[in-house]
Amino acid sequence: MKDNGTHLYPNEHVSEKVTDYAFEHSTKLPDYITKHHAWGSDQPKAGFMISPFQTQFQIWFAKALGAKRILEIGCYIGFSALGFSEAVGPDGHVTTLEFDPEYAQIARETFEKNGVKNVEVIVGDANKSIPELALAIDQPYDLIFIDADKISYPNYLALILSLSTSTSQVRLLKSGGTIMADNILRRGVVADRSASNPNATPEELSTEKGGRAEQLVALDRFNKELVQNERLETFLLPLFDGLGMGRLKD
Ligand SMILES: C[S@@+](CC[C@H](N)C(=O)[O-])C[C@H]1O[C@@H](n2cnc3c(N)ncnc32)[C@H](O)[C@@H]1O
C-alpha cells in the first residue's frame, strides 16, 4: 500500500529544485504582479506576503472554481489581492480587509497605478468589518481567503459560518463556496513542536502573554474546527506554509 508521504523533498536541496521546477512549469504571473512582489520584498515586512509560487496556485485555483467574488481577510500591501483581481477578471470583484491604514493606502495606490479597478479595500479590524460587510453586500462571495492575525482565525471561521446559513438574512459565503486559510501549519510547528523540528524555537513556543504559542493554539483550534464542522468538506494542503481548505456544503 502506498503511504501518505510524498517523498518529494528528502532534503533542502531537492526541495528547492522541485519548487523552482514547479514554479517554472506553472502559468507565469503577469509582470505587474511580479514587479509588486519585487518591490514588497524590499520592505521591512516582506515576509507578510504569500510567495509568487503560492500566487500562481491561488490564481489557478480561483479560476478553476470559477470564482467571481472573493473576500480576502488580511490585505497588507495588496500583493495576494492583485492575484485574486487577475483571477476574477474585470467583471469580478475582490474585497480585501486591512487593519493598518498605511498598508491599505499602499495597496490602493498599487491598484490605481496598475489600472486595477475591481478591488475594494476596507480598513479596520476584520472581526468587526466582516459582520458589517455581510449586511452591506447584495451577493455572497465564492471564495474567502483568511490571511490576517492568527489569533482571530477561529473567530473568522465562526463569523463566516454563522453569516452564511440558509436561514440567516445575510449570506457572506455562497452555498458550495470555499474557505482558504494561510499559514495553518506555521512552518510545521503546529503539527510537530518537538525538538526534532528545528522551527520549533523557544521564541515560537513562548507561552508568555502575547507570545507566539497563543497563535499556535489558535491555529490548531482553527484546523480542528474546520475538519470537525459537519457543514464543511475539508482538505489540509501541506504546501507553502499550509493551506486549510473548506467547502461549505449548505
Ligand atoms: C500576512 S499579512 C497579509 C498578506 C497578504 N495577504 C499578501 O499575501 O499579500 C496580514 C495582514 O493582516 C493585517 N491584520 C492583522 N490583524 C488584522 C485584523 N484584525 N483585521 C484586519 N487586518 C488585520 C495585518 O496588518 C497585515 O497587513
The ligand as an SDF file (V2000), in Angstrom:
LIG
                    3D

 27 29  0  0  0  0  0  0  0  0999 V2000
    0.1270   38.1680    6.3340 C   0  0  0  0  0  0  0  0  0  0  0  0
   -0.3800   39.7960    6.0430 S   0  0  0  0  0  0  0  0  0  0  0  0
   -1.3820   39.6480    4.5860 C   0  0  0  0  0  0  0  0  0  0  0  0
   -0.5650   39.4110    3.3540 C   0  0  0  0  0  0  0  0  0  0  0  0
   -1.3310   39.4220    2.0660 C   0  0  0  0  0  0  0  0  0  0  0  0
   -2.4730   38.5330    2.1080 N   0  0  0  0  0  0  0  0  0  0  0  0
   -0.4120   39.0070    0.9370 C   0  0  0  0  0  0  0  0  0  0  0  0
   -0.0950   37.8190    0.8610 O   0  0  0  0  0  0  0  0  0  0  0  0
   -0.0200   39.8730    0.1520 O   0  0  0  0  0  0  0  0  0  0  0  0
   -1.5750   40.0200    7.2750 C   0  0  0  0  0  0  0  0  0  0  0  0
   -2.2060   41.4100    7.2850 C   0  0  0  0  0  0  0  0  0  0  0  0
   -3.3620   41.3510    8.1420 O   0  0  0  0  0  0  0  0  0  0  0  0
   -3.4670   42.5750    8.8210 C   0  0  0  0  0  0  0  0  0  0  0  0
   -4.2530   42.3420   10.0390 N   0  0  0  0  0  0  0  0  0  0  0  0
   -3.8420   41.8560   11.2270 C   0  0  0  0  0  0  0  0  0  0  0  0
   -4.8530   41.7940   12.0840 N   0  0  0  0  0  0  0  0  0  0  0  0
   -5.9520   42.2280   11.4280 C   0  0  0  0  0  0  0  0  0  0  0  0
   -7.2990   42.4000   11.7870 C   0  0  0  0  0  0  0  0  0  0  0  0
   -7.7630   42.0920   12.9970 N   0  0  0  0  0  0  0  0  0  0  0  0
   -8.1410   42.8930   10.8450 N   0  0  0  0  0  0  0  0  0  0  0  0
   -7.7110   43.1980    9.5990 C   0  0  0  0  0  0  0  0  0  0  0  0
   -6.4430   43.0560    9.2120 N   0  0  0  0  0  0  0  0  0  0  0  0
   -5.5600   42.5760   10.1150 C   0  0  0  0  0  0  0  0  0  0  0  0
   -2.0250   42.9980    9.0940 C   0  0  0  0  0  0  0  0  0  0  0  0
   -1.9460   44.4060    9.2970 O   0  0  0  0  0  0  0  0  0  0  0  0
   -1.3110   42.5020    7.8300 C   0  0  0  0  0  0  0  0  0  0  0  0
   -1.1900   43.5430    6.8950 O   0  0  0  0  0  0  0  0  0  0  0  0
  1  2  1  0
  2  3  1  0
  2 10  1  0
  3  4  1  0
  4  5  1  0
  5  6  1  0
  5  7  1  0
  7  8  2  0
  7  9  1  0
 10 11  1  0
 11 12  1  0
 11 26  1  0
 12 13  1  0
 13 14  1  0
 13 24  1  0
 14 15  1  0
 14 23  1  0
 15 16  2  0
 16 17  1  0
 17 18  1  0
 17 23  2  0
 18 19  1  0
 18 20  2  0
 20 21  1  0
 21 22  2  0
 22 23  1  0
 24 25  1  0
 24 26  1  0
 26 27  1  0
M  CHG  2   2   1   9  -1
M  END
$$$$
